[in-house]
Amino acid sequence: PSPSRPRWSLYQISFTYRADAAVLRTRISELRAAARAAQDREEAERLKRRIADLQVLRRQSSELAELTKRYYERNYHRDERYTL
């Protein structure tokens, strides 16, 4: 017999997305500070591109946290990007 995996509800998964968003927010702040302190223009631009990429991930994590937290609420209007 295979070991059973714990079953997670969407509500429980929402906490993981929220935590991921917080980690990304912290990293974005660190990279902004590094970009301001960068001695080289190329380095600053590279950091800004990385920040932009992470901002997309942070936004998606926040949106998915909200979606998974409230998915089964009857009156919750879901974002069309995350529906089939």
Disulfide bonds with the S-S distance in Angstrom:
none
